[in-house]
Amino acid sequence: MVGWLRTAPNPQRRRRNSNAPQPGSVNPRTGKPYLKAGYAPSTINHCLTVVSGFYAYHRHYNRGPLINPVPESEAQRRALAHRAPDGEVPQFRRGRLRQRVPKTVPRSIPDGMWDEFFAALTCDRDRAAVMLYVSSGSRAGELLRVTPGDIDWAKQLIWVITKGRDDREAVPVSPQALTILATYLDHIGLPAADQPVLRTRRGPDRPLTYWAMRRVVQRVNDRLGTNWTLHDLRHTAAMRMANDPNLTLAQVRVILRHGDLATTGRYLNARVEDLGPCPWRVDTCSCRYAASVRAADCCS
């Protein structure tokens, strides 16, 4: 199965439009690569985890084979047996068949391109949803399930069901997001107490789905020539919070509801647009490219 996943093309990467960017290419505006034609290493590892969990469940009830067909990493099991979430992540060897996943820096939407992205939205529903995403850092599925009873207007909080734990937790949102949301609800009317607040605009009235919200982002990408994703809104919120001097990393972890502090630490990265003027003088440029280009061009 692993050998087939490493070589087979992913049907979700097929392109109906011949002018669409090719899988694996890089978007010139965002610098983000498009997904490759095959299955990603993280997808293969996820499949192995699902298969391993399936056999472990049936072994627990004596309904399956005595040996799990997915090899386990004993070093990983020992390293993670009694580790505090705030502690350092120990090093361990990957189990057999597990793929090496390259470490990548989370990509957030720069402030200038964020203004373009927000201006390209065409209705209050989309503006409210995007503002809630980028101010709260909620995941896509978490926000789409928010009902009128989950919104605390006075305290500027929304209550979401955290992915993986099914815990109902409070998340702060910005006043601007609540203002746009109130405008949207004034226009469509307040849904029932047990119904999500984000609704479809065409056809029968029903809750907005993940795929419909994903299509909203895709339409913006078509107008701007970008390739932002719905999860990039969470990355943008996390990057802004982690680099805010008024927030500690532990506070950001609570807002984002990360299980590990090291996951939150991935967002402590300086962005090019936040840097000031070039600190090098033109006549003493120490840039490593000065040998091939003029110093004035390097530091302009």
HELIX and SHEET records of a PDB file:
HELIX    1   1 VAL A    2  THR A    7  1                                   6    
HELIX    2   2 PRO A   11  ARG A   13  5                                   3    
HELIX    3   3 PRO A   41  HIS A   60  1                                  20    
HELIX    4   4 GLU A   74  ALA A   79  1                                   6    
HELIX    5   5 ASP A  111  ALA A  119  1                                   9    
HELIX    6   6 ASP A  124  SER A  136  1                                  13    
HELIX    7   7 ALA A  140  LEU A  144  1                                   5    
HELIX    8   8 PRO A  148  ASP A  150  5                                   3    
HELIX    9   9 PRO A  175  ILE A  188  1                                  14    
HELIX   10  10 TYR A  210  LEU A  224  1                                  15    
HELIX   11  11 LEU A  230  ALA A  242  1                                  13    
HELIX   12  12 LEU A  249  LEU A  256  1                                   8    
HELIX   13  13 LEU A  261  GLY A  265  1                                   5    
HELIX   14  14 VAL A  272  ASP A  274  5                                   3    
HELIX   15  15 VAL A  282  THR A  284  5                                   3    
HELIX   16  16 ALA A  295  CYS A  298  1                                   4    
SHEET    1   A 3 ILE A 151  ASP A 152  0                                        
SHEET    2   A 3 LEU A 157  ILE A 161 -1                                        
SHEET    3   A 3 ARG A 168  PRO A 172 -1                                        
END                                                                             
